[in-house]
Amino acid sequence: MKTVLIHGCVLLCLLAQQAWAQSGLRGDYYVGTNFEQKAFSRIDPAINFNWDRRSPGEGLSRSYYSIRWTGKLLAPATGEYTFFAKVNDGIRVWVGNKRVLDSWQLNSYKHYTGSVVLKEGHYYDLRVDYFNAIEWGEIILFWKQPLKKQSAWNPFADSGEPITDEFFFQKAPPSNVALKPVKIPVTKLPVVATVPATPKPALPQKPKLAKTKPIIKPALPKKMPVTDTLAATFTPIHERSAEPEPALSSGTTFILHNVQFEQSSYVLLSEASTELTKLVQAMKANPQWYVHITGHTDNVGDPRLNLTLSEHRARVVATFLKRQGILDERITTEGFGGNRPIANNKTEGERSKNRRVEITIR
């Protein structure tokens, strides 16, 4: 009798813990960079992903998707927590009611940090928004717990570790504190004579009505926001004078001369929409035209990564044209890395000229 009682209490305790302490975060995966159309949901143990030219899951392509993770975050100690994210492209993170990370734009493998004070044993609402534009999707969420030392020369390298499902939960316990193991004292129980209880007559049960689910129309994908807009003016390669620009014609090559890329980035500014719209209008007026878009970088960094980066820069421009109605088969792209500089790479001013995109009309 005593053994049965003890095992029953332990079993009930474990079942109670499992009822709320499902570890991991709920990940809702969407088509489009702004949660346009839901593809699927799943429980992810941690936010530590690198989709290197791969799809995150069924129903998604390698580009243009967004993800929202939600759940609870358990704080193991009281103090200030620093959150770190390595991301390509956009990220937003809320802990409790505070937004600790916010960079909702194209980002090329950058690191971001933010901090918040948390209390030991408390569970906080956690939400992480993420989107990826052109391939190379990656997001890793780290944290630095209080009272842990941090290297002065490289704080990110000593930032701790990716947050695991040890601290991610679907729900918090009712009291908002962690359940502790229940200790049951081992005492001798008095022997009590038991009398079989008279069974009560079963009451007639009401027939269960089948629940009908409301008909929900699938959400139609919204027009994806042009997050990869560009800053550009056209300048012929063979002519750098202040004279008026020649009319666009087949065989002409243009530099998007005012496009200025940050080092190791394919994030462009928004002022180019007017100039690129002129190119779109010219291509619509001349349906026989095709364009070849080439991306270029400076000579800083790994040449192999620069080659990939230059391809991304060309694809960003191509994406703009496609969203304005230019057919995909009329556009080709290519990246040359730093192999075709138009200026020396001795100063930042000269290197910035090499971080460019060119267009050839064919």
N, C-alpha and C positions, 0 to 999 in steps of 0.2 A: 504494500500500500504506500509506504513512504517513498520507495524508489519510483513508483509510478507518478506520484505527486511531483517529485523533483524534476523528472524528465518532462512532465507536462508543462511545468512552469518555464523551463529552459526553452522548450519548443515554442511556447507562446511568445516569449521574449524575442526569439529569432524571427518569428513570423512578423511581429510588430515592427522590428527594425527593417525587414525587407519591404514592408508595405510603403515606407517613405524613403528609405535610403537607397533607391536605385541610383547607382553611380553613373556619371557621364552627363553630357549635355545633349539636348535635343537639337539636331541640325536640320533646318528646313532649306532645301536646295532649290534654286529657281533658275529658269531660263531668263537671260537678260541681266544687265548690270545694275538694275534697280528693282529687283524682286518682281518682275513682270508676270511670270507664269510659273507656278510651282511644279516641280518635277517629281520630288520624292522627299521623304523625311526618314531620319534614322538617329540612333543614339551613338554619339562619338565619345570615346573615353577621354580624348584630349584634343586640343587644337594645335596640331603639329602635322602639317601637310605640305607636300611638295609634288604638285601635279606637273611634272616636267613634260610638256607637250602631250599630256594625257587628260582624259575626261575624269572629273570627280566621281561620276556615277552614271547609271543608265538614264537616258533622256537628256543628257547635257553634252555639249560639244567641248572641244578643248579651249574655246574662247567664249567670252561674253556670258558669264554666269555670276550669280550672287548667292550668298549663304547667310543665314541668320541662326546663330546658336543661342539658346536660352536655357536657364536652369538656376541652380543655387551654388554659391561659392562659400565654403567653410573656411573661416579664419582660424588657423591653429595658434595664433599668438596675438597679443594686443600691441599695436604700434602702427608705424607708417609702412605701407607696402608700395613698392615700386614695380610697375608693370612695364614690360618690354614687348615689342612686337617686331618681328621681321616679316615684311609683307611686300607682295607684288600682286595687286595694285592698291585698292582702297580699304581702309579699316576704320571702324568706330567701336569703342568699348565703353560700356556703362557698368559700374560696380555700385550697387545700391541705387541712389539717385544721382550719382556723380558720373559725368562723362570724363573718363581718364585718358582716353586716346581718341583723336579725331583727325584723320587725314583722308577725306573722301574724295580722292582724285587719283590720277594715274601716278603710281610710284614704282620706281625701278629698284627693287631689292633694298629698300631703305629700312632703317631702324627708328622706332619711335618709343618714347617713354612717357609715363604719367604716374602719379602717386595718389594714394588715398589712405586715410587712417581707418583701421578696422579693429574690432574687439574680439578677443579670444572666445571661441565657442559659438560665435554668432554666424548665421547664414544670411548671405546677401544676394539679392537678385542680380543675376549676371546676364548681360546681353552683348553679343559680339556680332557686328555686321561686317561683311566682307564682299568685295566684288573683284573680278578679274576681267580684263579686257582681252588682250591678245596673248593667248597661250601663256606658258611659263607661270602658271598660278602657284603661289606659295604663301603660306601664312603659318607662323609659329608664335604662340603666346607664352611668354615667360613671366615669372615674378621673382622679386627679391623680398624675402620675408624679413621682419624686423630683427635687429641685433645680429645680423649676419654681415661679416666684413665684406668690403667691396674694394677691388683693386683700383688705385688712383690712376694708373696709366691706361687701363682699358676697362672701364666700368661695365660695358655690355658683356664682355667675355666672362666676367665673374658675377653675372646678374642672377645666378641661381640655376634654375632648371625649368623646363617646360612644366606647366601645371598639369597634373595627372588626375585620374578619376578618384584618387584618394580625397580630393577636395571639391570635386564636381558632383552635384546631386540634382535629381529631378525635383525633389521636395524637401523642405525642412521639417523636423519633428514639430509637433504641436507647440511645445514650450520654447522653441527656437534655441534649444541647447542640445548637445549631442547626448544620445542615450548611453548610459553606462551599464556595464555588466551587472546583472542582479545577483547578489549573493544570498543564497538560501541557507539559513542555519540548519545544521543537521541535529535534530533533537528527536528524542523518542516520543512517539505519538501513542496516546492511550488507546487500548483496544476497545472499540465500541461495537456493540452488536448492531448489525444492520438489518433493517426490515425491508423487504422488497416493496417498492412503491407501487401503488395501484395505478396502472396505466390509464391516462385520461383518454376518453373517446376522441378520435380524430375529427376535427371540424372540417366541414366541406370547404374546399378551396374554390375561390372564384376563378373561372377560366381566364387565362392570360390572353390579352389581346396583342396581336402582332403589331409591333411598332413599325410605323412607316416613316422612312427617312424623307425629309423634304428634298425636293428636286433642286439641286444647286447647279446653276449654269457655270461651266468652266470659265475662269477669268480670261478674258482676251488679253494678249500681250499688248502693253502700251508701247508707244513709240519710244525706243531707247534714247535716253538723253545723250546729246553729243558731248561726252566728257572729254573726247580726244580732239577738240577743236584746235586750230593751228594759227600761228602768227606767221604771215608770209607776204612778200611782194615779189613779183616776177622781175628778174633781171637777166637778160641773155648772157650766156657765158662769154660769148665772143665780144661783148660790148659792155663797158663799165662807165660810159659817159653819162652826163646829166640830160642828154637829149630824150625826147619822148620815146616811150617803149614802142617797138615795132608791133604790127598786128600779128596775132597768133597764126601760125601756119604749119603745115606738115613739115617735119624735119627740124623744127626749132627746139632747142634745149634751153630750159629755164632753171635758174637756181631760185629756190624759195629763200631769197637772200636775207630776209629779216627773221627767219626762224632761228631762234637761239635755244639750243638744248643745254640743260644743265649737264655737268659731267656725269657720265654713267646713267643718263636718264633719257627717256623718250617722251617726257612730258612737255607739251607745247602750249603756247598761250592762245588766247581766244580772238585776237585781233585779225586773224587771217581769213575769217569767214567771208569777208567781202571780196578779197582777191581770189580765193578759191571758188567762190560762186561765179566769178567771171569765167574761170576755166570750165566750170560745169555748163554754163550757158553756151560757151563756144563749142563744147563737145556735143551738146544737144543740137546745136545748129549745124554741126558737121558730123553726122553719124558715121562717116567713113573714117574718122580719126580714132586712133588708139593711143594710149599713153603708157610709157614705161617709166616707173618711179624708182629712183635709186636713193638709198640712204648711205650716209657717210659719218664717220666719227673722227675724233682726234687720235693721237698716238698714245694716250695715257691708258695704262691698264693692260690686261691680258688680250692679245690680238684675237683670240677665239671668241671671247666674250664681246669684244667690240664688233666683230662680224655679226653676231646675233643681234646686238643692239642696233646696228645699222639696218638690219632687216625689219626690226620692229618700227623704226622711224619711217621707213617706206610704207609699211602696212597701215600706220596711223593715217597717213595722207590718203591712201587707197580707201580706207574705211569712210572717210569724209565724202569722197566722191560717190561711193556706192550708196550712201544714205541720202544723197541728193538725186538718186535715180539713174546713175550711170551703171550700165550693165557690167557684171563681173568680168565677162570675157573681153571687155575692151580695156582692161587694166592688167598690167603685169608689174611685179615688184622685184627688186634685187638689192642686196646689201653688199658693200665693198669694204666695210670696216674703215681702217685708216689708210688703205692702200692708194687712195686717189686724193691727196690733199690739194687744196687750192691756195694754201698759205703755209708758212713754216709753223712749227709747233713749239717755238721757243718761249712764247709768252701766252698768257691766258687769252688775251685779245685775239691773237692769231689762231689759237686752238679753237676758239669759239666759231670762227669762220668755217672751220672744217667740219663742225657738227651741223650738218645741213642735209637737205633733201633736194634732189634735182628731178625735173620732169622733162621728158622728151616726147614730143608729139610725132606720131608715126602715121 
